Amino acid sequence: MSSLRNAVPRPAHKERSQPQARKKFGLLEKHKDYVIRAKAYHQKEDIKKKLKQKAAFKNPDEFYFKMINSKTVDGVHRPKEERNKYSAEELMIMNTQDIGYVFQKWQSEKNKIDKLTASLQCTEEQPSRRHVYFAEDREEARGLELQAKSKTDISAMHQIPKDIKKKMDRSYRDLEARKSRAKDLEKLYMDMSMQKELQKKGRKRKLREYEILNPNGKPVYRWKADRKR
């Protein structure tokens, strides 16, 4: 009987819409909308109740350091900016560690570039077998040379399979990307080294363009000689 009951078509019960006289108030609120609104309302009321309890039981002599180390901006507590948190020596040590890391990555990229270049050169090398031709004059020798060169180019193109060609193209793209990365790391290392040297003690000044022998757009500094004891 249950299967027959399900087979009989039932009328679709539609939800009641907003009456025409109340169209200006928007869509008619359904029960699921009321549940969501009621949950949000009670949640806010619970938060208010907890805050009132905290304010009622608060100790007036209570103190913690965030009271003086933070400030209120647009009703939000934000910590004050900590200036001179680290000493000059601590900053020097941190910069040295950063420079060492950049230098290590630069050397690693250079080693990878050398290995990749050597492997690509090995794959491009031609076989060592050579044929010796004898010519009577220079014109015949030049013709034999051009003929041999064209034969080697054609044979080399036909000898390399497609999958190896794809791998070689991918390796060349990887090589160019690594060269660009190594160049950026080298520039970053030089800039960081310059900043580290500028942080050291000693009188120094930046040279003007007419004082530099070979100007390349980069700043050049000169340290004044100090007498050592």
ROKOL-412526 format. One record per residue (C-alpha): residue number from 1; x, y, z. Coordinates in Angstrom, 1 decimal. Each point is the difference from the previous one (the first is absolute). Example, Ala and Ser with C-alpha at 12.3 -4.5 7.8 and 13.67 -1.06 7.14 Angstrom:
<rs>
<nr:1 | c1:12.3 | c2:-4.5 | c3:7.8>
<nr:2 | c1:1.4 | c2:3.4 | c3:-0.7>
</rs>
This chain:
<rs>
<nr:1 | c1:0.0 | c2:0.0 | c3:0.0>
<nr:2 | c1:2.9 | c2:2.3 | c3:0.7>
<nr:3 | c1:1.2 | c2:-0.2 | c3:-3.6>
<nr:4 | c1:-3.5 | c2:0.8 | c3:-1.3>
<nr:5 | c1:-0.2 | c2:2.9 | c3:2.3>
<nr:6 | c1:3.2 | c2:1.4 | c3:-1.4>
<nr:7 | c1:-1.1 | c2:-0.5 | c3:-3.5>
<nr:8 | c1:-3.0 | c2:2.2 | c3:0.4>
<nr:9 | c1:0.8 | c2:3.6 | c3:-1.0>
<nr:10 | c1:-0.2 | c2:2.5 | c3:2.9>
<nr:11 | c1:-0.6 | c2:3.7 | c3:-0.3>
<nr:12 | c1:3.1 | c2:2.2 | c3:0.5>
<nr:13 | c1:-0.5 | c2:2.2 | c3:3.0>
<nr:14 | c1:1.3 | c2:3.5 | c3:-0.8>
<nr:15 | c1:1.1 | c2:2.5 | c3:2.7>
<nr:16 | c1:-2.2 | c2:3.0 | c3:0.5>
<nr:17 | c1:1.4 | c2:3.1 | c3:-1.6>
<nr:18 | c1:-0.1 | c2:3.6 | c3:1.2>
<nr:19 | c1:-3.5 | c2:1.5 | c3:-0.4>
<nr:20 | c1:-0.3 | c2:2.7 | c3:-2.6>
<nr:21 | c1:-0.6 | c2:2.7 | c3:2.6>
<nr:22 | c1:3.3 | c2:-0.8 | c3:1.7>
<nr:23 | c1:2.2 | c2:-0.2 | c3:-3.1>
<nr:24 | c1:1.8 | c2:3.1 | c3:1.1>
<nr:25 | c1:1.5 | c2:-1.9 | c3:3.0>
<nr:26 | c1:1.8 | c2:-2.5 | c3:-2.2>
<nr:27 | c1:-0.2 | c2:-3.8 | c3:0.0>
<nr:28 | c1:-2.1 | c2:-1.8 | c3:2.6>
<nr:29 | c1:2.2 | c2:-1.5 | c3:2.8>
<nr:30 | c1:-0.2 | c2:-3.8 | c3:0.0>
<nr:31 | c1:0.5 | c2:-2.2 | c3:3.1>
<nr:32 | c1:3.7 | c2:-0.9 | c3:-1.0>
<nr:33 | c1:0.8 | c2:3.7 | c3:-0.2>
<nr:34 | c1:-1.6 | c2:0.6 | c3:3.4>
<nr:35 | c1:2.2 | c2:-2.8 | c3:1.5>
<nr:36 | c1:3.2 | c2:1.6 | c3:-1.3>
<nr:37 | c1:-1.0 | c2:3.4 | c3:1.2>
<nr:38 | c1:-1.0 | c2:-1.3 | c3:3.4>
<nr:39 | c1:3.3 | c2:-1.9 | c3:0.4>
<nr:40 | c1:2.1 | c2:3.1 | c3:-0.9>
<nr:41 | c1:-2.1 | c2:2.1 | c3:2.5>
<nr:42 | c1:0.5 | c2:-2.4 | c3:2.9>
<nr:43 | c1:3.7 | c2:-0.4 | c3:-0.8>
<nr:44 | c1:0.4 | c2:3.8 | c3:0.3>
<nr:45 | c1:-2.0 | c2:0.1 | c3:3.2>
<nr:46 | c1:2.3 | c2:-2.7 | c3:1.5>
<nr:47 | c1:3.1 | c2:2.0 | c3:-0.9>
<nr:48 | c1:-1.5 | c2:3.1 | c3:1.6>
<nr:49 | c1:-0.8 | c2:-2.0 | c3:3.2>
<nr:50 | c1:3.5 | c2:-1.3 | c3:0.2>
<nr:51 | c1:1.6 | c2:3.4 | c3:-0.5>
<nr:52 | c1:-2.3 | c2:1.5 | c3:2.7>
<nr:53 | c1:1.1 | c2:-2.7 | c3:2.5>
<nr:54 | c1:3.6 | c2:0.7 | c3:-0.8>
<nr:55 | c1:-0.5 | c2:3.7 | c3:0.6>
<nr:56 | c1:-1.8 | c2:-0.7 | c3:3.2>
<nr:57 | c1:2.6 | c2:-2.4 | c3:1.5>
<nr:58 | c1:3.0 | c2:2.0 | c3:-1.3>
<nr:59 | c1:2.8 | c2:0.8 | c3:2.5>
<nr:60 | c1:0.7 | c2:3.7 | c3:0.0>
<nr:61 | c1:3.6 | c2:-0.6 | c3:1.1>
<nr:62 | c1:0.7 | c2:-2.4 | c3:-2.8>
<nr:63 | c1:2.9 | c2:0.9 | c3:-2.3>
<nr:64 | c1:1.7 | c2:-1.6 | c3:-2.9>
<nr:65 | c1:2.6 | c2:1.4 | c3:-2.4>
<nr:66 | c1:-2.3 | c2:0.1 | c3:-3.0>
<nr:67 | c1:-1.8 | c2:2.9 | c3:1.7>
<nr:68 | c1:3.1 | c2:2.2 | c3:-0.8>
<nr:69 | c1:1.4 | c2:-1.9 | c3:-3.0>
<nr:70 | c1:-3.1 | c2:0.3 | c3:-2.2>
<nr:71 | c1:-2.4 | c2:2.7 | c3:-1.1>
<nr:72 | c1:-3.6 | c2:0.2 | c3:-1.3>
<nr:73 | c1:-0.4 | c2:0.9 | c3:-3.7>
<nr:74 | c1:-3.6 | c2:0.2 | c3:-1.2>
<nr:75 | c1:-1.1 | c2:-2.1 | c3:3.0>
<nr:76 | c1:2.5 | c2:-2.7 | c3:-0.7>
<nr:77 | c1:3.0 | c2:-0.8 | c3:2.3>
<nr:78 | c1:3.3 | c2:0.1 | c3:-2.0>
<nr:79 | c1:3.5 | c2:-0.5 | c3:1.4>
<nr:80 | c1:2.3 | c2:3.0 | c3:-0.1>
<nr:81 | c1:2.8 | c2:-0.1 | c3:-2.6>
<nr:82 | c1:3.2 | c2:-1.2 | c3:1.6>
<nr:83 | c1:2.9 | c2:2.2 | c3:-1.1>
<nr:84 | c1:3.6 | c2:-1.0 | c3:0.6>
<nr:85 | c1:-1.1 | c2:-3.4 | c3:1.1>
<nr:86 | c1:3.4 | c2:-1.5 | c3:-0.9>
<nr:87 | c1:3.4 | c2:1.5 | c3:0.6>
<nr:88 | c1:2.5 | c2:0.9 | c3:-2.8>
<nr:89 | c1:2.0 | c2:-3.2 | c3:0.8>
<nr:90 | c1:-3.1 | c2:-2.2 | c3:-0.2>
<nr:91 | c1:-1.0 | c2:1.6 | c3:-3.3>
<nr:92 | c1:3.5 | c2:-0.6 | c3:-1.3>
<nr:93 | c1:-0.1 | c2:-3.7 | c3:0.9>
<nr:94 | c1:-3.4 | c2:-0.4 | c3:-1.6>
<nr:95 | c1:1.2 | c2:1.7 | c3:-3.2>
<nr:96 | c1:3.0 | c2:-2.3 | c3:-0.1>
<nr:97 | c1:-2.2 | c2:-3.1 | c3:0.3>
<nr:98 | c1:-2.2 | c2:1.3 | c3:-2.9>
<nr:99 | c1:3.0 | c2:0.7 | c3:-2.1>
<nr:100 | c1:1.4 | c2:-3.5 | c3:0.6>
<nr:101 | c1:-3.4 | c2:-1.6 | c3:-1.0>
<nr:102 | c1:-0.1 | c2:2.1 | c3:-3.2>
<nr:103 | c1:3.6 | c2:-0.9 | c3:-0.8>
<nr:104 | c1:-0.7 | c2:-3.7 | c3:0.5>
<nr:105 | c1:-3.0 | c2:0.1 | c3:-2.4>
<nr:106 | c1:2.1 | c2:1.9 | c3:-2.5>
<nr:107 | c1:2.8 | c2:-2.6 | c3:0.1>
<nr:108 | c1:-2.6 | c2:-2.8 | c3:-0.2>
<nr:109 | c1:-1.5 | c2:1.5 | c3:-3.2>
<nr:110 | c1:3.5 | c2:0.5 | c3:-1.5>
<nr:111 | c1:0.8 | c2:-3.7 | c3:0.6>
<nr:112 | c1:-3.3 | c2:-1.1 | c3:-1.5>
<nr:113 | c1:0.6 | c2:2.2 | c3:-3.1>
<nr:114 | c1:3.5 | c2:-1.5 | c3:-0.5>
<nr:115 | c1:-1.4 | c2:-3.6 | c3:0.3>
<nr:116 | c1:-2.8 | c2:0.7 | c3:-2.4>
<nr:117 | c1:2.3 | c2:1.7 | c3:-2.5>
<nr:118 | c1:2.4 | c2:-2.9 | c3:0.1>
<nr:119 | c1:-2.8 | c2:-2.5 | c3:-0.6>
<nr:120 | c1:-1.4 | c2:2.0 | c3:-2.9>
<nr:121 | c1:3.5 | c2:0.2 | c3:-1.6>
<nr:122 | c1:0.4 | c2:-3.8 | c3:0.3>
<nr:123 | c1:-3.3 | c2:-0.6 | c3:-1.8>
<nr:124 | c1:0.9 | c2:2.4 | c3:-2.8>
<nr:125 | c1:3.4 | c2:-1.4 | c3:-0.7>
<nr:126 | c1:0.4 | c2:-1.6 | c3:-3.4>
<nr:127 | c1:1.4 | c2:-3.6 | c3:-0.5>
<nr:128 | c1:3.8 | c2:-0.1 | c3:-0.2>
<nr:129 | c1:0.1 | c2:-2.0 | c3:-3.2>
<nr:130 | c1:1.3 | c2:2.1 | c3:-2.8>
<nr:131 | c1:0.6 | c2:-0.6 | c3:-3.7>
<nr:132 | c1:3.1 | c2:1.5 | c3:-1.6>
<nr:133 | c1:-0.4 | c2:1.4 | c3:-3.5>
<nr:134 | c1:2.9 | c2:1.1 | c3:-2.3>
<nr:135 | c1:-0.5 | c2:3.0 | c3:-2.4>
<nr:136 | c1:2.2 | c2:1.2 | c3:-2.8>
<nr:137 | c1:-0.7 | c2:3.7 | c3:0.4>
<nr:138 | c1:-1.7 | c2:2.5 | c3:2.4>
<nr:139 | c1:-3.3 | c2:0.2 | c3:-1.9>
<nr:140 | c1:-0.4 | c2:-3.8 | c3:0.2>
<nr:141 | c1:0.9 | c2:0.1 | c3:3.7>
<nr:142 | c1:-2.6 | c2:2.7 | c3:0.7>
<nr:143 | c1:-2.6 | c2:-2.0 | c3:-1.9>
<nr:144 | c1:0.8 | c2:-3.2 | c3:2.0>
<nr:145 | c1:-0.1 | c2:2.0 | c3:3.3>
<nr:146 | c1:-3.5 | c2:1.4 | c3:-0.8>
<nr:147 | c1:-1.2 | c2:-3.4 | c3:-1.1>
<nr:148 | c1:1.3 | c2:-1.7 | c3:3.2>
<nr:149 | c1:-1.5 | c2:2.8 | c3:2.2>
<nr:150 | c1:-3.5 | c2:-0.3 | c3:-1.6>
<nr:151 | c1:0.1 | c2:-3.8 | c3:0.4>
<nr:152 | c1:0.9 | c2:0.2 | c3:3.7>
<nr:153 | c1:-2.8 | c2:2.5 | c3:0.6>
<nr:154 | c1:-2.6 | c2:-2.1 | c3:-1.7>
<nr:155 | c1:1.2 | c2:-3.3 | c3:1.6>
<nr:156 | c1:0.0 | c2:1.7 | c3:3.4>
<nr:157 | c1:-3.5 | c2:1.3 | c3:-0.4>
<nr:158 | c1:-1.2 | c2:-3.5 | c3:-1.1>
<nr:159 | c1:1.9 | c2:-1.8 | c3:2.8>
<nr:160 | c1:-1.6 | c2:1.9 | c3:2.9>
<nr:161 | c1:-3.4 | c2:-1.5 | c3:1.0>
<nr:162 | c1:-2.9 | c2:2.2 | c3:0.8>
<nr:163 | c1:-0.2 | c2:-0.9 | c3:3.7>
<nr:164 | c1:3.6 | c2:0.9 | c3:0.5>
<nr:165 | c1:-0.5 | c2:3.3 | c3:-1.9>
<nr:166 | c1:-2.8 | c2:0.9 | c3:2.4>
<nr:167 | c1:2.2 | c2:-0.8 | c3:3.0>
<nr:168 | c1:2.8 | c2:2.1 | c3:-1.4>
<nr:169 | c1:-2.4 | c2:3.0 | c3:-0.6>
<nr:170 | c1:-1.3 | c2:-0.4 | c3:3.5>
<nr:171 | c1:3.6 | c2:-0.1 | c3:1.3>
<nr:172 | c1:0.9 | c2:3.2 | c3:-1.9>
<nr:173 | c1:-3.0 | c2:1.8 | c3:1.4>
<nr:174 | c1:1.0 | c2:-1.1 | c3:3.5>
<nr:175 | c1:3.5 | c2:1.1 | c3:-0.6>
<nr:176 | c1:-1.1 | c2:3.5 | c3:-1.1>
<nr:177 | c1:-2.3 | c2:0.3 | c3:3.1>
<nr:178 | c1:2.8 | c2:-1.1 | c3:2.3>
<nr:179 | c1:2.4 | c2:2.5 | c3:-1.6>
<nr:180 | c1:-2.5 | c2:2.8 | c3:0.6>
<nr:181 | c1:-0.5 | c2:-1.1 | c3:3.6>
<nr:182 | c1:3.7 | c2:-0.2 | c3:0.6>
<nr:183 | c1:0.4 | c2:3.6 | c3:-1.4>
<nr:184 | c1:-2.7 | c2:1.3 | c3:2.4>
<nr:185 | c1:1.6 | c2:-1.8 | c3:3.0>
<nr:186 | c1:3.4 | c2:1.4 | c3:-0.9>
<nr:187 | c1:-1.5 | c2:3.6 | c3:-0.1>
<nr:188 | c1:-1.8 | c2:-0.6 | c3:3.3>
<nr:189 | c1:3.2 | c2:-1.3 | c3:1.6>
<nr:190 | c1:2.0 | c2:3.0 | c3:-1.2>
<nr:191 | c1:-2.7 | c2:2.5 | c3:1.3>
<nr:192 | c1:-0.2 | c2:-1.8 | c3:3.4>
<nr:193 | c1:3.8 | c2:0.0 | c3:0.3>
<nr:194 | c1:0.1 | c2:3.7 | c3:-0.7>
<nr:195 | c1:-2.7 | c2:0.7 | c3:2.6>
<nr:196 | c1:1.9 | c2:-2.0 | c3:2.5>
<nr:197 | c1:3.2 | c2:1.9 | c3:-0.6>
<nr:198 | c1:-1.9 | c2:3.3 | c3:0.3>
<nr:199 | c1:-1.2 | c2:-1.0 | c3:3.4>
<nr:200 | c1:3.5 | c2:-0.4 | c3:1.3>
<nr:201 | c1:1.8 | c2:2.8 | c3:1.9>
<nr:202 | c1:2.2 | c2:2.4 | c3:-1.8>
<nr:203 | c1:-0.3 | c2:3.3 | c3:-1.9>
<nr:204 | c1:-1.1 | c2:-0.4 | c3:-3.6>
<nr:205 | c1:-1.5 | c2:2.0 | c3:-2.8>
<nr:206 | c1:-1.7 | c2:-0.7 | c3:-3.3>
<nr:207 | c1:2.1 | c2:0.9 | c3:-3.0>
<nr:208 | c1:-1.4 | c2:2.2 | c3:-2.7>
<nr:209 | c1:-0.1 | c2:-1.0 | c3:-3.7>
<nr:210 | c1:3.0 | c2:2.1 | c3:-1.0>
<nr:211 | c1:2.1 | c2:-1.7 | c3:2.7>
<nr:212 | c1:-0.6 | c2:-3.5 | c3:-1.2>
<nr:213 | c1:2.4 | c2:-1.3 | c3:-2.7>
<nr:214 | c1:-2.5 | c2:-2.4 | c3:-1.7>
<nr:215 | c1:-3.5 | c2:1.0 | c3:1.1>
<nr:216 | c1:-2.6 | c2:-2.8 | c3:-0.5>
<nr:217 | c1:-3.0 | c2:1.6 | c3:1.8>
<nr:218 | c1:0.7 | c2:-1.8 | c3:3.3>
<nr:219 | c1:0.9 | c2:2.0 | c3:3.1>
<nr:220 | c1:3.6 | c2:0.0 | c3:1.1>
<nr:221 | c1:1.2 | c2:0.9 | c3:3.5>
<nr:222 | c1:3.4 | c2:0.9 | c3:1.4>
<nr:223 | c1:1.0 | c2:-0.5 | c3:3.6>
<nr:224 | c1:2.3 | c2:2.5 | c3:1.6>
<nr:225 | c1:3.2 | c2:-1.4 | c3:1.4>
<nr:226 | c1:0.0 | c2:-0.4 | c3:3.7>
<nr:227 | c1:3.2 | c2:-0.3 | c3:2.0>
<nr:228 | c1:0.2 | c2:-3.3 | c3:1.8>
<nr:229 | c1:1.6 | c2:-0.3 | c3:3.4>
</rs>
